[in-house]
Amino acid sequence: MIMPTESPPPARVMLVDDDALFLGVLADNLGAAGYEVVAHDTPRHALEAIRQGERPDVCILDWDMPEITGLALLQELRTRGVAAPVLFLTGHGGPVFEETALDAGATDFVDKSRGQAIIRQRLALALTRGPVPDPAPTDREELRLGALVVMHTAKRVAWRGAVVPLSRNEFDVIALLAEKAGQDVGYRQLYDAVHGQGFLAGQGENGYRANVRAMVKRIRHKFLELDPRFTALHNYAGFGYRWHQDD
């Protein structure tokens, strides 16, 4: 007799937004899509739930909230051991906000105006990435390219012996460029390395390019802060970037 296969439990989503109407609509929408939803109208309520043992599989946080901002809430969640991927929802456009969120360790940054279907799609993609890894593992798979060391297990990068303070998404970009050192890597391929294939962002069909340029600018700045002579990250105008393997 063939035993029925048990379905996995639904992913547990923690929503935090001080807009009660939006919070209710999104909670109902995700619930109808099969998620188990726990909604909080203030960050303090969310933190109290975490203190009492709540452990979500993924968090969706509003960017602008009184008393505790979404960014501060993300930092507090990490301090309390919550490693679930975090998506920010916001009405703010522009790469600077997205890059701030990603640099702080968020998995994604979604404009609320893009609608519930896009939010559900981004949520599903975030869940495929899983929890944020422990930054201090015991064994490390390393790729060495001259002064660069890419530690895949640790999700860390070192340059001339110093750790470069990259976010998880910035690490993914450097890891891809290092893997393809000496080759040109296109904007779309770099963006896919961070968000998964098929993401749409920014204005127009190629709007994601502005996001990639902003991220690479931040990455280059972090290397330059450690080494003012840093020149290994090259731009291929109109196409993307390459890592110069001889640096």
Buried (B, 14 or more C-beta within 10 A) or exposed (E): EEEEEEEEEBBBBBBBBBBEEBBBEBBEBBBEBEBBBBBBBBBBEBBEBBEEEBEBBBBBBBBBBEEBBBBEBBBBBBEEEBBBBBBBBBEBBEBEBBBBBBBBBBBBBBBBEBEBEBBBBBBBBBBEBEEBEEEEBEEEEEBEBBBBBBBBEBBBBBBBEEBBEBBBBBBBBBBBBBBBBEEBBBBBBBBBBBBBEEBEBBEEEEEBBBBBBBBBEBBBEBBEEBBEEBEBBBEEEEEBBBBBBEB
